[in-house]
Amino acid sequence: MAPTHVLRCCQRGLAWIPVIFIALVVCWSYYAYVVELCLFTIPSSIEKVIYLTLFHVSFIMFVWSYWKTIFTRPATLPKEFCLPRSEKEQYEKEQRPETQQEILKKVATGLPLYTRTGAGAIRYCDRCQVIKPDRCHHCSACDMCVLKMDHHCPWVNNCVGFSNYKFFILFLTYSLVYCLFIAASVLQYFIKFWTLCRRKSAESCPKNDPPESHAKFHVLFLFFVAAMFCISILSLFTYHLWLVGKNRSTIEAFRAPVFRNGPDKNGFSLGFCKNIAQVFGDQKKYWLLPVFTSQGDGFSFPTRLVTNDLEQPTECLQPAGLDKGAVENSAEKTTPLSESQNHLLGSAYHIEEDHEETDVLKSDESEAVAISIENES
C-alpha cells in the first residue's frame, strides 16, 4: 500500500507540470507586453493607454476562466445511483452477469436512465460502485465518475464535464482573444524590429523605428508564441463550438451513446438554440462570464424520442375523441418523453388541436350557409 500511495502522490504532483508551464508563459507574456512593449517601446502615450486597457480586460477574463476551469471539481453523484447495502452485497456475491443485471435493473427502476452499454446492459462502474447516469463516465486520472464527462484535460489538470464545461469553453474563448490581441498589437513592432536597420548609430535609423535594445527579443518572441498558441487554440475552439451546437461531448462524438433503439449520435440534441442554452443557460447576460449557469442537474438530460422502455414510465398525449381501446392498442408504439419534450410537444399538440377546432367551425358554418340557401330557394 505504501509504494502505491507514494506513486499516486508523485503522479498527482507531475500532473501540475502543464499547468505550471502555462502559468509561467502567461506571466512572461504579461511582463513582455506591459513592460517591454508598452513602457519601453511604444512612444505614444495614447496608444499605451489603449493597449494597456484592452490587454488587462482580456488578461483578467482569461485568468478568471482558466482558474474556474482548474479548480471547479466535478460534482458528486446523487445517492440514488448508489446500490443499497443488501443489493450491493448480493451483486458482489453473484457471479452470473444475467443475475447481476437483474439486480441493477431492480435498483435502476425509476431512475432517469435512457442509455445502455453496447450490449444493452445497465451502465455500472465497478470502481466507484455506482450506476452510471446518462453521459457519465469514469475518469482513470481523477479516479472518479464524472457527470457529463467530456474529457480529461492535462492543461488544466482536471476533468472537463458538467460542472466546468462552460468555464472550459470560456477559457478557450478568452485565451484565443488574448493571443489574437497580442499578435495584432505587436505585429507592427515585430515588423519594425525584424526589418530594423543594422547600422550602429541609432540616429541614422528612421525616426519611426524603435531603437534596438533587449526589448527586441521579447517582442519578437512574444509574437511567435502568441501566433503559435492562437493557431493551436483556434482548432480546439471551433471543434468545441461545434460540439456545443450538436449537444455532444467529445466522448459521444467518437462513440455515439446507445439508447434502447440503438446508437444515436443526436440522441441529446434539442435544436441549436436549446443546445446552446444547455451549456450557457437562459440568461444571455451571463454567457460571457465564468459563472455557473448551465441547465440541468448533471445526471438527467432531455432527450429525443426513444423507443418504449418497460423500466421507465411511459407518457403519451391522448387526443380527445379516441376511445380507450384505441389508446391501449397504440400503447406499444408510444415512446417515453422527457419533461422538456413533453412541454414542447404538448404545445405543438395544442396548436394542432386548435387548427382542428377551427376546421370544424368552418365546416359547421359552411353547412349552415348551405341550409339557409336551400330554405330561401
GIWO-V856864 format. One record per backbone hydrogen bond with DSSP energy under -0.5 kcal/mol. NH is the residue of the N-H (numbers start at 0). CO is the residue of the C=O. If there is no record, write none. Layout:
# GIWO-V856864
nh = [NH;NH]
co = [CO;CO]
This chain:
# GIWO-V856864
nh = [4;5;6;7;8;9;10;11;12;13;14;15;16;19;20;21;22;23;24;25;26;27;28;29;30;31;32;33;34;35;36;37;38;39;40;41;47;48;49;50;51;52;53;54;55;56;57;58;59;60;61;62;63;64;65;66;67;68;69;70;71;72;80;81;82;87;88;89;90;91;92;93;99;100;101;102;103;104;105;106;107;108;108;109;110;112;115;116;119;123;124;125;128;129;130;131;133;133;135;136;138;139;142;143;145;148;148;149;150;152;152;153;155;156;157;159;160;161;163;164;167;168;169;170;171;172;173;174;175;176;177;178;179;180;181;182;183;184;185;186;189;190;191;192;193;194;195;203;204;208;215;216;217;218;219;220;221;222;223;224;225;226;227;228;229;230;231;232;233;234;235;236;237;238;239;240;241;242;243;244;245;246;246;247;252;253;254;257;258;258;261;263;266;268;274;275;276;277;278;278;279;280;283;285;286;288;290;294;296;303;305;311;314;317;318;321;326;327;328;329;330;332;333;341;342;343;344;345;346;347;348;349;350;351;352;353;354;355;356;357;358;359;360;361;362;363;364;365;366;367;368;369;370;371;372;373;374;375;376]
co = [0;1;2;3;4;5;6;7;8;9;10;12;13;15;16;17;18;19;20;21;22;23;24;25;26;27;28;29;30;30;31;32;33;34;36;36;43;44;45;46;47;48;49;50;51;52;53;54;55;56;57;58;59;60;61;62;63;64;65;66;67;70;77;78;128;83;84;85;86;87;88;89;95;96;97;98;99;100;101;102;103;104;105;310;107;110;257;120;116;121;129;123;124;124;80;122;111;298;132;145;143;137;138;138;136;134;145;159;159;150;157;151;152;152;152;150;158;146;160;160;163;164;165;166;167;168;169;170;171;172;173;174;175;176;177;178;179;180;181;182;185;186;187;188;189;190;192;200;201;205;212;213;213;214;215;216;217;218;219;220;221;222;223;224;225;226;227;228;229;230;231;232;233;234;235;236;237;238;239;240;241;242;243;242;248;249;250;115;256;261;258;256;263;265;270;271;272;273;274;275;275;276;281;282;283;285;288;277;299;266;335;308;312;315;316;318;322;323;324;325;327;329;330;337;338;339;340;341;342;343;344;345;346;347;348;349;350;351;352;353;354;355;356;357;358;359;360;361;362;363;364;365;366;367;368;369;370;371;372]
